[in-house]
């Protein structure tokens, strides 16, 4: 023990976990006052990190206040029944883990730990939380699962930097709309296994929410505002009382996993067939049939239907491969369902869209001209001088006209699924406001080595399905503001190294390529919230990837020959994988 304590006075870090301790050694509280003969006081440092997890400690003394530089305190998996008031006298404390104890009450003094960023009080005997926690203005991750908490204090609204909240396994009967409105940067919310009777009507204000877990409650409906959760990738609503889905759910364009098992659904709406899901769980509902439009959901890898009174589908289809079921449903779609029989003429639609843009009183003027079979840009685009968004996807346009240079207010240009062959560098350079460019699914030839310099203000770039369009060393670092990058199905064998220099990147899609490895330097992408590596040739993942938790909320790995991670871990999702990888890192 003396050797360990001596080392701690040199490093500032003390790990006494798994030592069968019943009490905290007195020398720990004394810190620099317990220097031994031969130790040089000028080389000693204050204790900054204290790990006491997995012991039999029954109490922490008020002497804890003698450690003013303490930044990390972990006393999880002990036998604590209370915390000392001195916890609020640690001005540098950033991470506090008191989980898996028998604590009945968090002291009000916790509000004095104003530097707190991460707080875990899960698996205790708490019935309420102190309102003073709202004084911890920098709190980003709060975990209070597996207690008996009946409501969250309204003062938590002051914690506007909260990114991750886990309140699973409590007795919550509702979530305050005031809290939801305040948590504008929340990316993960878990309130599963509670007594919730409804979802907050303003749930859509959580525009950065990536993962929403509300399974095993008593929720009977999803509010229409759900469409505002535009970043949502995983939505778990199993074991509730849903009888129908709102049409607005079809607007969740990022959603990949939707769990609706064990509800009371009698139908799956056609609007929800617009979703680009990879997993859809409809098992144990009251479905008697399925809309054939589900067959168009070609991204589905897993569709679960067991436990429904389906009368229109053979049991072999229900229990068989998802691909076979989708193919059968597509065959039931009539030709008229695939083509808009009553669609207005092409010219009428263009004119109507232009009139809407020109007559609009709002600043965001949009032209949506997708799927009209256009071979050239309609002149209405540059005639609408204030246009900020143009959607010309699913046409046959081959090049961008010079006249487009006049659209200096243009922020979003969508040319997905066209016939653009040459990189329109000169035109793009004349669009100073352009922040979103989608050129996916075009026969685009190789981008010039300096081509990306023309779009240095981009925040979103989609080049998917343009095989060979990237130069050998794409100058991605010339896009310092890039937040979303989509390079799906590009036949990439190696990761372009300059991706690792994109310090604001939130979403990176590298799926359906031929990548064999991921560099450890991925840990530097600290803002990454979604990473899609599915359908590659990756056999191992670097342990450093685990350092991206908690910012990384969605990690897709399906379709890789991963041998280093057990299937049981992969099936538990992103957080379990990241924890597994992080635990493989050597102790710092």
N, C-alpha and C positions, 0 to 999 in steps of 0.2 A: 504493500500500500504506500509506504514512504517513497518508493521509487516512482510510482505513478503520480503522486502528488507533486513531487519534485519536478517531474517532466511537465506537469500542468502549469507550474509557475514559469516555465520557459516558453511554452507554446500558447498558453491562454485557453487551452482546451482540455477538459477532463471527462473521461468516459469510464463510469463505474457501473455499467449495465451488466446484468446477469452475474451478480456477485453474492446473491442471497443476503443482501444487507437488510437489517431491520431498522436501522437509523442512518441518517446522513452523518458521516464522520465530522467531528467538530472542526478538524483542520480545514475542511472545505469552506466553512463559513469564515474562517480566519484569513484565508487567502494569503496575502503577502506578509501578514503578521506571524506566520508560522515558518519563516525561513530557517533552514537548518545550518549548522556549521559548514562552512565551505561554500555556501551559496552567496552569490554576489547580488545585492539588492538592486543594483542598477541594471542588471540583466533580466530581472524578474518582471513579469507583466500581470496585470489584473486578469482574473478569470472572465472569459467571454462566452465560453460554451460549456455547459454542464449537462451531461447525459447520465441519468439515474434510472433508466428504464429497466423493466423486468427484474424487480427486486421485491422485498417484502416490507418496504418502508411504510410506516403508519402515520408519520407526521413530518412536516417541514417547519423548522423553527423560524421565528421572526427575525433571527439573525441573518436571514436571506438578504436583508437590506444592506449588509456589509459587502455585497457584490454589485456595486453600482454600474460596472461596465458589462454586466451579463447581457448578452444578446440572444442566446439560445438556451432554453431550459426545457428538458424533456424528462418528465417524471411519470411517464405512462406505464401501465401494467404494474401497479403497486397496490398498496392497501390504504391509500389516503381517504379520509372521510371529510377533510376540509383543507382549504388553502390558507396560508397566512395572509394577514392584511398587508404585510410587507411586500407582497407581489406588486402592489401599486407604487412602490418606491424604487422601481428599477427603470430608470428613464431611457435606457438603451435597449430594453427587451423588445425583440422583433418576432421571435418565434417561441410560442408556449404550447407544450403538449402535455395535457393532464389526463389523457384518455385512459379508459380501462382502469378506473379506480372505483371508489364508493362515495364520491363527493356528492353531498346533498345540496350544496349552495355555493355559488361563485361569489366571493366577497365584492361589495360595492367598490372597494378600493382598486379593483381591476382597471377602472377608468383612469387611474394615474399612470398606467403603462401606455402612455400616449404614442410610443413608437411602434406599438404592436402591429405586425403585418399578417401574421399567421397564428391562429388560435384554434386548438383542437381540444374540446372537452367532451368528446363522444364517449358513449358507453360508461356513464356514471348513473347517479340517481337524482338528477336535476328535475325539478318541476317548473322552474322559471329561470329566466336569465336577468341579470341586473341591468337596469336602464343605463347605468354608467358606461356600459360597453360602447355606447354611442359616442363617447369621448375619444375613442381610438380611431381617429379620422383616417388613418392610413391603412386600416384593416382591409386586406385583399382576399384572404381565404379564411373562412369560418366554418368549423365542423362541430356540430352538436348532435349528431345522430345517436340513436339508441338511448334515449332518456325518457322522461315523462313530461316534456314541456308542452304546455297547452296553448301558448301564444308567443310570438316574437315581440320584443319591446319596440315601440314606435321610434325610440331614439336611435335604433339601427339605421334609420333613414339618413342620419348624419354620416354614415360610412359610405360615402358616394364612390369610393374606389373599390368596393367589393366586387371581386371577379368570380368567386366560387363560394356557394353556400350549400352545405349538406345538413339537412334537418330530418333525414330519414328516420323512421322508427320512433316517432314521438306521438303526442296526442293533439296535434294542431287541428283546429276546426276551420281555420281560414287563413289566408295570406292577405295582409293589408295592401290595398291599392296604393296607399301613400308610400309604403316600402318599395313596391314594384316601380313606382314612378321615380324614386330616388336612385335606384341601382342601375344607372344607365350603361355601365360597362360590364354588367354581369354576363359571364360566358357559360356558367354551369349552375343549374338549380336542381337540387334533389330534395323533394318533399314526399317521397314514397312512404308507404306504410304509415299513414296518418289517418285522421278522421275528416279530411277535407270534403266538403259537400259541393264545392264549386271552385272554378279557377277565377282569378281576378279578371274583371272585364278589360283591364288595361294591360293584360299580359303582352300585347303587341308592342308595348313601348320598349321591350327588351330586345332591341334590334341587333345586339351583339351576342345574344344567347345562342350557344352552339349545342348544348345538351340539356334537355328538360326531362326529368324523371318524376312522374306523378303516379306511378302504378300502385295498386292496392290502397285506394281511397274510396270515396263514395261519390265521385264526380259524375254528373249526369249529362253535362254538355261542355263543349269547347267553344269559347266566345269567338265571334267573327274576327276580332282584332288579332287573332293568332297569325294572320297574314303579315303582320308587322314584324314578326320574328324571322326576318329575312336571312339570317345567318344559321338558322337551326339545321343541324345535320342528324341529330338523334332525338327521337321523341318517344317516350315510353308511357303509355296510358293503359297498360294491361290491368285487369282486375278492378274495374270501375263499373259504372252503371250507364255507359254511353248507349244511346239508342240510335243516334245518327251523327253524321259528321257535317260540319259547316262547309259550304261550297268554297269558302275562302282558303281552306286547307290546301287546295290545289295550287296556291300561289307560292308555296314554300319550295322555291327552286333549288335550294341546297340540301333538302332533306334526303338522307340516304337510308335511314332506319326508322320504321314506324311500327311500333308494337301496340296492337289493339286487342290482344288476346283476352278472353274471359270477360267480355262485356255483353251488351244486349243488342248489338247491331243486327238489323234485319236486312240491310243492304249496304253495299259499298258504292258510294256515289261516283258518277261518271267524271265529275270535276276532279276527284282525287286521283283519277287515272292519268292526270297530267304530270304527276310527280315522277321524278327520276330516281326511284328507290332501288336499293340493292337488297333490302330485307323488308318484307311485309308480313306481319304475324296477325292473322285474322282467326286463329283457332279459338274454339269454344265460344262461338257467338250464336246468333239465330239466323244465319244466312241460308236462304233457300236457293239462291242462284248468284251468279256473278255477271257484271256487265262485260260484254265481249271486248270493250275498250281496254280492259286490263291487258289484253294480248299485245297492246302497243307499248306496254311498259317493258321494253327490251333490256333495260338495265337490271331487271329483277334477277337475283341469283337464288333467292330463297323466298317462297310463298307458302306460308303455313295455313292450312284450312281444316285440319282434323277437328272433330267435335262440332261440326255444323250440320244442320239437316238439309244438305244440298241434294236437290232432286234432279237438277238438269245436268249434272256431271257424273260420269262413271267413277266409281271408287278408285279404279286403277289410275285415273287422271289426278284425283285428289291426293293420293299417296305417292304418286310417281314423281319423276323429275319435273322441276319447275319449267324447264324449257319446253317439254312436251305439252304441258298445260297451256302455256302461253301461245304455242303454235296452234293448238286446237281453238282457243278463244279468238285468235286472229282469223281463223277460217270462218268463224261465224259472223264476222263483220261483212256487211253487204258493201258493194262497191260505192253505193251512195253515201255510206258512212265515212268513207275515205275521201270523198270529194264533196265540196260544198255545192250542192245542186242549186241552192238559191243565192249563191254568192253574187253580189253586184258586179258589174263589169269592171275591168281593170282600171279604165279611165275614171270611172265614177269613184272608186276607192281612193285613187291618188288625189283627185280633186277634193274629195271630202276631207282627207287627212290634211291637205294643205289649208283648206278653209278653217279647220279646227285650230291649226297652228297660228294662222294669221289673225284670227279673231279672238284668240285667247288673251285674257287679261293677266294671266299669271306669267311669271318669268321663265318657268320651265316649259318651253315649247317643244313638242315632240312630233315626229313623223314616223308612223309605223306602217311600213309598206312591205312587210315580209310575205313571201309565198305568192307573188303576183306574176311570176314568170318574166320579170323585167330583164332586158339584156343591156340596158343603159340606165344611168342615173336620170331620174325625172327632174326636169328643170325646177319643179316646185321646191326642191331641197335648197338651192341657193337663192330662190326668190323669197323664201321665208328667212329673212335676214337675221332674225333673233332665234333661229332654231338652235337648240342645245343637244338634242338627241335624234339620231336618225337610225332606224332599224330597217335594213334592206336584206335581211337574212332570207335564205331559201329562194334565191333568184338565180339568174344566169349572167350576172354582171362580170365583165372581164377586166375592166380598168376604171380608175378614178379620173373624172374629167378635171381639167384645169379650173373650171368655174367653181369647183368645190373650195378653192382657196379663199373665196369670199366669205365663207362661213366661219368667221373668226370667233364666234361665240360657241361653236360646236364642242361639246364635252364628251359625248358618247357616239361612237360610230360602230355599228354592228353589221358586219358583212359575212357572217357565218354562212356556210353552204352556198357559195357562189363559184365563179370560175376565174377568180383573180390569179394571174400567173406571175406578175412582176411586183416587187416590193415598191409601193407608191411613195418613196421617200420624199420627193420634191413637194408633193401635195401635202403630206403629213407635216412637213416642216413649216408650212404656212398656217397650221391650225394650232395656235399657241395655247388654247384652252383645253385641248384634247386630254382627257384623263382616263378614258376607257376605249380600248380598241380590240375588237373581236374579229379575227380573220381565220378562225378555225374552219376546217373542212373546205379548203380551197386547194387548187393545184399549184401552190405558191413555190416558185423556184427559190434558190438560196438567197437569203437576205445578205446584202453587202456588209462587209465587216464593220463599216461605220453607219449602217442603216438605222440602228436604234438611237443614234444621237438625234435623229429628227423628232423623236417622241419622248424627250427626256422628262416630261411632266406626267407621264402615264402612271396611273395607280392600278389599273387592271389591264392585263394583256393575255389574250387567248390565241395561241398559234397551233392548237391541237390538230392532229390529223393532217399536218403539212410535212410529210416525210421529206427529209433532206433540206428543209428550209433554213435550218440553223447553220451558220458558218462553224468552222472547227472550234473557234474560240469566240463565241458570241459576247459582245460588249454589254452584258447585262448590267454591269456596274454603272453604266450611263443612265440607268433608270433608278435613281436614288429614292424616289417616292413610291416605287412599286409595292402594292399591298397584296395583289392577287396575280398569280402566274399559272397558266394552264398549258402544259406541254404533253398532253395525253396523246398516245399512239403516234409517236414521232420516230420510232425505231432507235431510240437512244440506247447506247451500250454503256456510256459513262455519264455521270452527272456533270453538266457544265459547271466548272469550278466557280465562276463568277456569281452563281446563284448564292453562294455562301457569303457574299458581300452585301446582300440586300437586307439592310437592317430594319426595314419597316414591313417586311413580307409577313402576311397573315395566313394566306392560303396558297398552297403549292400542290399542283396536280401533276404527278409523274406516272400516272397509271398506264397500263397497256404498252409498256416499252420492253427493253431487253436489259435492264439494269441488273447487275450481278452483286453489287455492293453499295453501301451507303457510307460516306466518310464520317469519321468521328467529329469532324468540324461542324457537323450539323447542329451541335450544341450551341453554336454561336447565333443561330437564328432564334433569338430569345422571344421574338414577337409572334412566332408561328402558332396559329391556333388550329389549323387543319392541314394535314399532310396525307396525300393519297399515293401510296406505293403499290396498289393492287395490280395484279397481273403482270409481274415482272419475273426475274429469275434470281431473286434475292434469297440466299440460304441462311445468312446470319445478319444480325443487326448489332451495331456498336452499342456498348453499354452506355456510352455518353448520351445517347438519344434520350435516356431516362431523365437527364437534367432539364429537358424541355417541359417537364411537369412543374407547375400546374397550367402554364400557358397553353400547351398543346392539348386540345380537348377532343380531337378526332384524328385517329391514326388508322388508316385503312391498309390492311396487309393481305387480304384475300388473294388467292391465285399465285402465291409464291411458295417455293419449295423450302420453307423455313424448317430447319432441323434443330435449331438451338433453343426453341421455345415450345413448350408442351402445348398441345391443342387445347387442353383445359384452360390454360392461361389466355390463349388467343381468344377463346370463346367468351371470356369474361369482359372483353372490351379494352378500350384505350388505356384507362387508368391502371388496370391490372398489368398490362404489358409494360407500361412506363415504370411502374413500381418494381417489376421483376428486373428490368434493365438497370434501374438505379441501384438496386440492392447488389448487383454484380460489380459495382464500382468499388475500388479499394477505399477504405476509410481515409478521409482527408486529414 
